[in-house]
Amino acid sequence: GEFGARLDPPAHDDEMGRMTSLLNEMLERLHGAIEANRRFAADASHELRTPLTVIAGEVDVTLRRERTPQEYRETLARVRDQLRQMTELTENLMVLVRSQERAGDRLVHEVALADLIDASLARMRGATEARGITCTVRGGTDVLVYGDERLYARVVDNLLANAVQYNRDGGTVTVEVGCEEADAAAWAADRIVMRVTNTGPAIPREEWERIFERFRRLDASRSRRTGGAGLGLAICRAIVGLYDGSVRVVASEDTGTTFELVLPGRREASAPPRVAS
């Protein structure tokens, strides 16, 4: 049970030496996986403990004396908000677990990316209109991606929600979709590229990879304000990894940030005309 131990480095590059090196590599991977699971369990427990503590505090304070009906309603509203955060966190944790479980049993269908984008923007219309954020989509009407529609819907939702939440009031979100065709001689699918650009604050270069870690936040207070637990981008990376895709930050400066999503797919031979919503 102690995976921090290692075999002595081999003195010679013979069969025994190579086997020793392979065993050390295996132990390193096991140790990393166990430590990652420990951190994940600790972080998840912390995230769930916070709203539970708030709920218990609200109830205790309310029960100390008689309250007016309005005060009871206000307490229930605050409790409901904390329960909403717990429900969202639990659902996100389940998505992460299920995405890992599906690594050996992936559902692969042709999914119209434009439909996922349109549906996601429709769900966020209230938030964008309230803050005066303009969303623009360029391209993507003729591409299909290979994968699970429900999981991909979560990826698109998380990327667009991130672009809206960490934007300035009156800003813009631009979604650009294109297709990089595979080499005709290669036995591989084309690559569908979706870039999401907002006009929010810059992400420091050293954080471009770290923000995809579970429970990673650049600004804890800002994440609390938006209700985020630091799981959205981690979920995106876990899901696209199932289908040999990728998601990363490709640019970030004071004028905004661009995320790039790459998935296997193809162009439709004859795509139907898109009706603007």
C-alpha positions as CSV (number, residue, x, y, z in Angstrom):
1,G,0.0,0.0,0.0
2,E,3.0,2.4,0.0
3,F,3.4,3.5,-3.6
4,G,5.9,6.2,-2.8
5,A,8.7,3.6,-2.7
6,R,10.9,3.0,-5.7
7,L,13.4,0.3,-6.7
8,D,17.0,1.3,-6.8
9,P,17.9,2.7,-10.3
10,P,19.4,0.0,-12.5
11,A,23.1,-0.1,-12.9
12,H,23.0,-1.7,-16.4
13,D,20.8,-1.5,-19.4
14,D,20.1,-5.2,-19.5
15,E,16.9,-7.2,-19.2
16,M,16.8,-6.8,-15.4
17,G,17.6,-3.1,-15.7
18,R,14.8,-2.4,-18.2
19,M,12.3,-4.4,-16.0
20,T,13.3,-2.3,-13.0
21,S,12.7,0.9,-14.9
22,L,9.3,-0.3,-16.1
23,L,8.3,-1.2,-12.5
24,N,9.4,2.2,-11.3
25,E,7.3,3.9,-14.1
26,M,4.3,1.8,-13.1
27,L,4.7,2.7,-9.4
28,E,5.0,6.4,-10.4
29,R,1.7,6.2,-12.3
30,L,-0.1,4.3,-9.5
31,H,1.2,6.8,-7.0
32,G,0.1,9.7,-9.1
33,A,-3.4,8.2,-9.6
34,I,-3.8,7.5,-5.9
35,E,-2.7,11.0,-4.8
36,A,-5.0,12.5,-7.4
37,N,-8.0,10.5,-6.1
38,R,-7.1,11.6,-2.5
39,R,-7.0,15.2,-3.5
40,F,-10.2,14.9,-5.4
41,A,-12.0,13.3,-2.5
42,A,-10.7,15.9,-0.1
43,D,-11.7,18.8,-2.4
44,A,-15.2,17.3,-3.1
45,S,-15.7,16.9,0.7
46,H,-14.7,20.5,1.2
47,E,-17.0,21.8,-1.5
48,L,-20.0,19.9,-0.2
49,R,-19.2,20.9,3.4
50,T,-19.4,24.6,2.6
51,P,-23.1,24.8,1.5
52,L,-24.1,22.3,4.3
53,T,-22.5,24.6,6.9
54,V,-24.3,27.6,5.4
55,I,-27.6,25.7,5.5
56,A,-27.1,24.6,9.1
57,G,-26.2,28.1,10.1
58,E,-29.2,29.7,8.4
59,V,-31.6,27.1,10.1
60,D,-30.0,27.5,13.5
61,V,-30.2,31.3,13.4
62,T,-33.8,31.2,12.2
63,L,-34.9,28.8,15.0
64,R,-33.5,30.9,17.8
65,R,-36.7,32.9,18.1
66,E,-40.0,33.4,16.3
67,R,-39.8,35.0,12.9
68,T,-42.2,36.7,10.6
69,P,-43.5,34.8,7.5
70,Q,-41.3,37.1,5.4
71,E,-38.2,36.2,7.4
72,Y,-39.0,32.5,7.1
73,R,-39.4,32.9,3.3
74,E,-36.0,34.7,3.1
75,T,-34.3,31.9,5.0
76,L,-35.9,29.2,2.8
77,A,-34.8,31.1,-0.3
78,R,-31.2,31.2,0.9
79,V,-31.4,27.5,1.8
80,R,-32.7,26.7,-1.7
81,D,-29.8,28.6,-3.3
82,Q,-27.3,26.5,-1.3
83,L,-29.2,23.3,-2.3
84,R,-29.0,24.3,-5.9
85,Q,-25.2,24.7,-5.6
86,M,-25.0,21.3,-4.0
87,T,-27.1,19.7,-6.7
88,E,-25.0,21.3,-9.5
89,L,-21.8,20.1,-7.8
90,T,-23.1,16.6,-7.4
91,E,-24.2,16.4,-11.0
92,N,-20.8,17.6,-12.2
93,L,-19.0,15.1,-10.0
94,M,-21.2,12.3,-11.6
95,V,-20.3,13.5,-15.1
96,L,-16.6,13.3,-14.2
97,V,-17.0,9.7,-12.8
98,R,-19.2,8.6,-15.7
99,S,-16.8,10.0,-18.3
100,Q,-14.0,8.0,-16.8
101,E,-16.1,4.8,-16.7
102,R,-17.0,5.2,-20.4
103,A,-13.3,5.2,-21.4
104,G,-13.7,1.6,-22.5
105,D,-17.3,1.8,-23.7
106,R,-17.7,5.0,-25.6
107,L,-20.9,5.9,-27.4
108,V,-20.0,7.3,-30.8
109,H,-22.6,9.0,-33.0
110,E,-22.6,11.9,-35.5
111,V,-23.6,15.0,-33.7
112,A,-24.5,18.4,-35.3
113,L,-22.3,20.9,-33.5
114,A,-24.3,23.9,-34.6
115,D,-27.4,22.4,-32.9
116,L,-25.5,22.1,-29.6
117,I,-24.2,25.7,-29.9
118,D,-27.7,27.1,-30.6
119,A,-29.3,25.2,-27.8
120,S,-26.6,26.3,-25.3
121,L,-26.9,30.0,-26.3
122,A,-30.7,29.7,-26.0
123,R,-30.3,28.4,-22.4
124,M,-28.0,31.4,-21.6
125,R,-30.1,34.1,-23.2
126,G,-31.4,35.4,-19.9
127,A,-27.8,35.8,-18.5
128,T,-26.5,37.4,-21.7
129,E,-29.4,39.8,-22.0
130,A,-29.2,40.8,-18.3
131,R,-25.6,41.8,-18.7
132,G,-25.8,43.2,-22.3
133,I,-23.5,40.5,-23.7
134,T,-23.7,39.9,-27.5
135,C,-23.0,36.4,-28.8
136,T,-22.0,35.7,-32.4
137,V,-21.6,32.4,-34.2
138,R,-19.5,32.0,-37.4
139,G,-19.5,28.8,-39.4
140,G,-20.2,25.4,-38.1
141,T,-23.5,24.8,-40.0
142,D,-22.0,22.0,-42.1
143,V,-20.0,20.0,-39.6
144,L,-20.6,16.9,-37.6
145,V,-18.6,15.7,-34.6
146,Y,-18.2,12.1,-33.5
147,G,-19.1,11.3,-30.0
148,D,-21.9,11.3,-27.3
149,E,-24.4,14.1,-27.8
150,R,-25.2,14.5,-24.1
151,L,-21.6,14.7,-23.1
152,Y,-20.7,17.1,-25.9
153,A,-23.7,19.3,-24.9
154,R,-22.1,19.6,-21.4
155,V,-18.8,20.6,-23.0
156,V,-20.3,23.3,-25.2
157,D,-22.4,24.5,-22.2
158,N,-19.4,24.8,-19.9
159,L,-17.2,26.6,-22.5
160,L,-19.9,29.1,-23.4
161,A,-21.0,29.6,-19.7
162,N,-17.4,30.2,-18.8
163,A,-17.1,32.8,-21.6
164,V,-20.2,34.6,-20.3
165,Q,-19.5,34.4,-16.6
166,Y,-16.0,35.7,-16.9
167,N,-16.8,38.5,-19.3
168,R,-17.4,42.2,-18.8
169,D,-20.9,43.7,-18.9
170,G,-21.7,44.8,-22.4
171,G,-19.0,42.5,-23.8
172,T,-19.1,40.0,-26.6
173,V,-18.7,36.2,-27.0
174,T,-17.6,35.0,-30.5
175,V,-17.9,31.3,-31.5
176,E,-16.0,30.3,-34.7
177,V,-16.2,26.8,-36.1
178,G,-14.1,25.3,-38.9
179,C,-12.9,22.0,-40.3
180,E,-9.3,20.9,-40.7
181,E,-9.3,18.1,-43.2
182,A,-7.1,15.1,-42.6
183,D,-4.4,13.9,-45.0
184,A,-6.1,11.9,-47.8
185,A,-3.5,9.2,-47.3
186,A,-4.1,9.0,-43.6
187,W,-6.7,6.7,-42.0
188,A,-8.1,9.4,-39.7
189,A,-11.1,11.7,-39.3
190,D,-11.1,15.4,-40.0
191,R,-10.7,17.7,-37.0
192,I,-13.5,20.1,-36.2
193,V,-12.2,23.2,-34.4
194,M,-14.4,25.5,-32.3
195,R,-12.9,28.6,-30.8
196,V,-14.7,30.6,-28.1
197,T,-13.5,34.2,-27.5
198,N,-14.8,36.6,-24.9
199,T,-13.9,40.1,-23.8
200,G,-13.1,39.3,-20.2
201,P,-9.9,39.7,-18.1
202,A,-6.8,38.0,-19.1
203,I,-5.7,34.6,-17.7
204,P,-2.0,34.6,-16.6
205,R,0.1,32.4,-18.9
206,E,1.1,30.1,-16.1
207,E,-2.5,29.3,-15.4
208,W,-3.5,28.2,-18.9
209,E,-3.1,24.5,-18.0
210,R,-3.9,24.7,-14.4
211,I,-7.5,26.0,-14.9
212,F,-8.3,22.5,-16.3
213,E,-7.6,20.9,-13.0
214,R,-10.5,19.9,-10.8
215,F,-11.6,22.6,-8.3
216,R,-9.1,25.0,-9.7
217,R,-10.1,28.7,-9.4
218,L,-8.2,31.8,-10.4
219,D,-10.3,33.9,-8.1
220,A,-12.2,32.1,-5.3
221,S,-14.4,35.1,-4.5
222,R,-15.3,35.6,-8.1
223,S,-16.1,31.9,-8.5
224,R,-18.3,32.0,-5.4
225,R,-20.2,35.0,-6.9
226,T,-20.9,33.1,-10.1
227,G,-21.7,29.8,-8.3
228,G,-18.9,27.9,-9.9
229,A,-17.0,25.1,-8.1
230,G,-14.1,24.9,-10.5
231,L,-15.2,21.8,-12.3
232,G,-16.5,23.0,-15.6
233,L,-13.2,23.0,-17.5
234,A,-12.1,19.8,-15.9
235,I,-15.3,18.2,-17.2
236,C,-14.6,19.5,-20.7
237,R,-11.1,18.0,-20.8
238,A,-12.2,14.7,-19.3
239,I,-15.0,14.3,-21.9
240,V,-13.1,15.4,-25.0
241,G,-10.2,13.1,-23.9
242,L,-12.6,10.1,-24.4
243,Y,-12.8,10.9,-28.1
244,D,-9.2,11.8,-28.8
245,G,-10.1,15.5,-28.8
246,S,-8.5,18.4,-27.0
247,V,-9.4,21.7,-25.2
248,R,-7.0,24.4,-24.3
249,V,-6.4,28.2,-24.0
250,V,-4.8,29.5,-27.2
251,A,-4.7,33.2,-26.4
252,S,-5.4,35.5,-23.4
253,E,-4.7,39.2,-23.0
254,D,-6.4,42.3,-21.7
255,T,-8.9,42.3,-24.6
256,G,-10.1,38.8,-24.0
257,T,-9.5,35.1,-23.9
258,T,-9.8,32.3,-26.6
259,F,-10.5,28.7,-25.8
260,E,-10.0,26.1,-28.6
261,L,-12.0,22.8,-28.7
262,V,-10.9,20.2,-31.3
263,L,-13.0,17.1,-32.0
264,P,-12.9,14.3,-34.6
265,G,-15.7,14.8,-37.2
266,R,-16.4,15.7,-40.8
267,R,-18.2,18.2,-43.1
268,E,-21.7,17.3,-44.2
269,A,-22.0,16.7,-47.9
270,S,-25.1,18.8,-48.1
271,A,-26.0,20.7,-44.9
272,P,-29.5,22.2,-44.6
273,P,-29.8,26.0,-44.4
274,R,-29.5,27.4,-40.9
275,V,-32.3,29.5,-39.6
276,A,-31.2,32.3,-37.3
277,S,-32.8,32.2,-33.9
